Structure formats: C-alpha cells, structure tokens
C-alpha cells in the first residue's frame, strides 16, 4: 500500500481554514496578466488591501512577494552548511524548547528580525524572529504559498498556464518550517503570554484563537519542511566553528556566524576571566614547584622517627605542594577531558543520524 503524499496529508484547508485566520484582510488579485500591480477593487470594503499584510510599501505582484519572502525567511548560510550541521547540532526539527522552558533555562528572549538568528542561542540569550503578519492570512497562503495538489490547473495550451508558470514562486516548505517552529515555541498559555510580552506577534489575538490556528502545524514532519528546519535550536558558538572550518561563501566573516562583540570593551570583559584563571593556575603550580625544589631531601625527615619540629614543618609543606600540583593537574584534565568526551559522544550520535531525514524522504517516495 502506497504512502500518501505530503500534499494530500496536509492540504491547506486542514492546516489553516479561513475562519481560523488571525489576519482577516482580503487581498486583491495577485497580479495582472502583464505583470503589473493589481487594480483596486470596485467595492469599498475596508478589509481588502492591495499590499502584503503588514507591509504597506510592498505590492502584491508575485515577483515583489517572492523577494519579500526571500528577505524574511531565506537562510542561505545555514542551507550552505546543511551537510555539515550534524557536526554541531542535533538533527531533529522538533528539538525546540517552548518559551517557558527557555526562561527556566534562564535565557533571555530576544526578538531579532534577521532570520539567520531564528532559534539560535548563545549563553543566556535565544534569538527569535517575530512572526510576519502575512503568514497569518488565509488569502496570502492560497495565492502565494499554495499546496501544489490544490492548485487549479488550466487546460493544456492555455495562455494563463504559460503566464502562471513564468511567474516566480516561493518554496512553501520554508514557510511551513517557520510556522512549525512557532507551533513548538508557543505550546502553552504561558508561552503565549511570553510571546506577547516580547513582541513576537504582529497583531492582537487571544490564546483560543492562536490554539485553533496553529494546532495542525504541530503535526508537520521533518521531510515536509525546508532543510534548515531539519534542525531545531542551534548554538551560536558551534555555528562559529562551522563557519571557520567549512568557510561558506555566503558568510560575512571567516571567523563568526554572527559577530558576538560590537566593541573592544565587550571582548576584553569576556576574555579577562579565563585569562585570570589560567594565570592564577600557572602561578600556583610554579609556587608549588619552587617549594618542592627548595626543601632539601635530608630535611624532610621521612627516615627518622624522632624528627624535629622544623623537619615536620618542611615535610608538611612538601606534601601540601605535591597535593597542589596533583589538584591543579586534575582540574585541567577535567576541564579538557569531560568536554572532549561529551563532544566525541555528540559527534558519534550525529554521525549515526546524519542521513535520517533523507532516508525517510526516500522511503516515502519509493512507497
């Protein structure tokens, strides 16, 4: 028995019915046959608009909409690094903590319009792109992000078919992946409150309205979304190493995925703590070695039972210095061995699961 296609399992009507739309505006026709901007409607409806919802300066021509969606949703750098991301992240698109858990992990939620930073975290911050209003609009999805199985196919040889095929189209999988990320971020009422507090939503609606709207997006699988959303949260420090190792052409620098320091003072503030720790450790080791060398062997009193108080003091200082050396060595071993062990385990796990998505997709195509 063949497996149902992605399009038939998730038609637009089941994901996003018109009554559940959170942006209620009606759009004019997408574009005229000659590619010019659409003409205004003949009625006086206050809910009809001739621009992208939330973007009054961008008309509804398909080329304009495609450029807008590319600027808002394209992750060119991550797509270029896709084949190597298993080295730095877990390959699971649903590896996304809801907003309340982000706060439990003491992460500050930062609204960032740069899509490259969406679901990227660093230290105590996680960056999330605010929801574009157009993705909450039913007409926008049916016109510019339609399900291929639901598109109306004109008769063969029709001029409409030729004009439609010549128009640029945008990859629906990218939008589905972005919407699923929000379905995972805002799962509970407290997540909804946090999303409103940090201005992640472009308009006002209730928790009940959001729940009805987003419910079906939670059931989208990894093979139904764009490559970037085969991964969930990404750590910025590891993305920096991916850029340094693989040198993608779309990277703005050869050292960082995103510049972490905007001034010399910030860099010095972050670097001073490990520098002081290393300096203090080295000073302690050198001092202990100096004590060991300065105490003569015959003054340790290990052989004599009735050792003098001076010999006992020298022996105590010598033993303490040896203990400090061993302790310093143990601390440095733990600092390197434990992270190295965790890194090796993560790399082995990633290597075993690096082809999971493509295997599932191939099985679905062959069924």
N, C-alpha and C positions, 0 to 999 in steps of 0.2 A: 504494500500500500504506500503510495507516494506521500511525501510530507507536504502540507500546504505551504504555498509560497508566503513570503513575508508580507507582500501586499494584501493577500487575501486574509491573512490572520489579523492584520491591523489596518483595516480601511479607515479613512479619516473620520467617518461618521461615528465609529466606535471609540476613537481616541478623543474626539473633540467636537461634539454635537453643537449646533448653533446656539441652543438655549443656554449652554454652559459657558459660552464665550465670556471672558472677563472684559474684553474691549468690544463694545457693541456697535462701533461705527460701521456703516456700509460703504464699500468702495465703489467708485465709478468703474467702467470697463477698463481693463488693464492697459490697452493701447490700441490706437487705430491701426488700420492695415498698413499705412505707410510709415509706421514707427513714430509718429508724432505723439505728443501728450494727449491723453483722453479729453474729450469735450465734457463740459459740465452738464449735469443732468437737467432735465426740463422741469422737474418738480422743485419745491422749496424745502425739501427735507433737511432738518438740522443735523441729522445723524449721518449724512452722506458726505464723504470727503474725497478730494482729488489728489491726496498725497499719502505717503506712508504713515500709518498711525504713529503718532508721537514725533514725527519728523516733518513739520510743515514745509520745509525747504526742499524736499525731495519728491518729485512727481512719481506717477505710477507706471511709467514706461518700464518694460521688462529689463532693459539694459541698466536703468537707474536703480531698480530694485535689486538686481543681481550685484551691482557694485556696492550697494549699501550693505547687503547681507554678507558679502565677502569681507568688508571692512569691520563688520561687527562679530562675525563668527569664525572666520578662517584662522586656523592655527598652523601656518606654513612651517614654522620652525619645528614644532612637535611632529608634524607629518614627515618632515625630512629625517627626524631622529627616530621614527617609529620602529624601525627594525632593530634598534639598539636600546629601546626604552626598557626592555626586560632586565637589563643590567642594573637599572637604577630605580625600578618601581615594580609593584605587584600588578600583573596583568589580569585585572578584574575591573570591569567598568562600574560595578556596583560597590567598589571599595570607597565609599563616600560616607563620611560621618555626618549625621544630621546636625543642624546648627546648635542644638542644646548640648550635644556631646563635644562640639568644638569649644564651647565655653567651659565644659567640665575639664577639658584638657588645657584650660587657661589660655586659649588662643583668642586673640582679638580679631573680630570680623571686619575686614577692610573692603569697602566697595571700590572696585577697580574697573574702569571701562576697557582696559586693554585685555582682549580675550586670551592673550598668551598667559596671563596670570590667573585665569579662572581655575579654581581648585588647586592652586599652587600654595604651599605653606612654607613658612620659614620661621624657625624659633617659636615665638609666641603669637604669630600672625598667620591668618589664612586670607587669601585674596579671592573675592567672588565678583564676577561680572553681574551688574544689575540686569534684570530681565527687560529686554526690549519690548515695548508696548505692542509692536506689530505681531509678535508671536502669541499674543493673547486674542487675536482677531480671527474669526472664522473665515471671512471673505479673503483675508490675506493668505491663509493656508490653501484654500481651494483654488485660488488664482495663481499664486507664485510658488507654492510648495505642495503641489497636488500629489496624491498617490498615483503612481503610473497605471495601476489597474483600474482607476476610476476616471482617467482622462477620456474625454469624448473624442473618438477617432473619426474624422470626416471621411467621406467617400474617397476612394482612390482617384488621384489626379486632380483633386480639389485645390484651388489656389489658396484656400485657407490653410490646408495642411502644409503647403510649401512655406507660407509665411510664418506659421507657427514653429515649424522645425528650424527656421533660420534665426529665431529669437534665442538669446542666451538664456539658459536655465541654471538654477542653483541646486546643488546637491541636497536633497531632502534629508539625507542621513545625518548631515551636520546639525541641522535644526532639531532633529529627533534626539540626538545625543545630548545637546544642550538642555532640551526640555527634560530629559530623563535625569540629568544631573540635579535640576531643581526639584524634581519629584523625590529624589533621595535626600536632598538637603532639608526640605521642608516637609517632614513626615507627621509632625505632631503640632498641636495647637501652640505649644511654647516655641516651636521653631517658626511658626507663622508670626508670632509676636516679635521675635528677634529679627526676622526678615523685614518687617515693617519698621522696626526701630533703627535698623542700619540702612534703610532706604534702598532695599534690593528690589522692591516692586514699584512699577511706574505709575500705578493708579490705586485708588482705594477700592477694596472689596472685602468681604467677610471670610472667615475661616470656612464656613459651609460652602460658599461659592468656590473657593480655592480647592477644597476637597473634591468637589464634583468635577471640576475642570481637569485636575492633574491626575486623577486616580488611574486612568488607563496607561499613562506614560510610565508608570512604575513597572509595567509588565513587559516593556521592550527589552529584548535580549541584546547581547553584545554584537552579534553578527548583523543586527539591524541598524547600527549606528556607524558613524564615521570612525576612522582609525584612532583619532585622538581619544575618543570616549570608550575605547577598549581598556583604557586605564582610568582610574579614578583620581584620587588625590596624588599630587606629585610634590616631592620635597625639593625646594629651590637649590639647596646646596648640592644635591646629587645631579640636578639638571645642569648646574655649572660644570661639574666634572664631565658630563656627557658632551657638552659643548667643547670643552678643552680637548677631549680625546678624539672626537669624530669630526670636528671643525665643519659644521654645516654651513653652506654658502649663504643661507638666509639669516645667520646670526649677526647681530650688530657689533659684537666684540668677539675676540677669540678666547676670552677668559671667563665670561659670565653669560648666563642665560638672561639675567636681568641685573643691572648694576646694583649691588647691595649698599654702596656707600655714595653719598652725594656731597661729602666734604671730607677733608683730611682729618678733621677732629673726630668724626664718627669712626674712621678706620683706626686711629690711634687708640680710641676708647675701647674698641673691641679687641685690639691686639695686645694691649698692655697687661691684661690679666694672665694669659698663657705665658707671656714673656717673664713676668714676675715669678710665676710658679716655677718655670724652668731655671731661672737664675737662683732662686732660693734652694731648689733641689740640688743644683750643682754646688752651691756654697756649702750645704750640709755634708755632701759627700766628700768634698775636699777637706773640710774641717775634721771629719772623722778619720780620713786617711792620714792627716797630719798628726793626730793624736796617736794613731797606731804606730807610726814611724818614730815618733819622739820618745816613746816608752821603751827603755832597754829591756831585752829579753830576761836578763838576770834580775831585773827589778820587779817582775811580775809575781814572784813568789809562788808559782804553781807547785814547785817541788818541795818546798819547805813547809812543814806542818805548822810550826810556830812563827808564821810570818809577822812582820812588824805592821803597824797601822799604816805606814806610808806605802808599803808593798801592797796591802789590801786595797788602798785607795787607787793605786796605779792599775791594779788588776780590774777593779770595778770600772774605771774609765775606759780601759782597753776593751772590756766586754761590751760596754754600752756603745762604744764606737763601732764595734763589729755588728751589733744589732741595728744601728742606724744605717749602716751600709746595706745590710740584708733587707731592711724595711724599704729603703729607697729603691733598691733593685726590684722588690716585689711590687711596689706601687707602679713603677714604669712598665713592668711586664704586664700588669693588669690593664694599664692604660692602652697598651698596644694589642695584647693577645685577645682580650674579650671583644673589642670592636672588630678585630680581624676575623675572629671566629664567627661572629654574627654576620659579617659581610660575606664570608665564604658560604655560610648556610643560605643566605638570601640569594646569592648568585646561583647556587646549585638548584634552589627552588625555581628561580626564574628561568634557568636553562631548561628544566624539565617541562615548564608550562609555556615556553615562549611561542609555540605554534598552536596553542589551544584554540584560538579564535578561528584561524584559517582552516584547521581540521574540521571544526564544527560546521563552518560555512560550506566546505567541500562536501561533507556528508549530506548536508541539506540540499545541495544542488544535484547530487547523484541519486537521491532517493526518488 
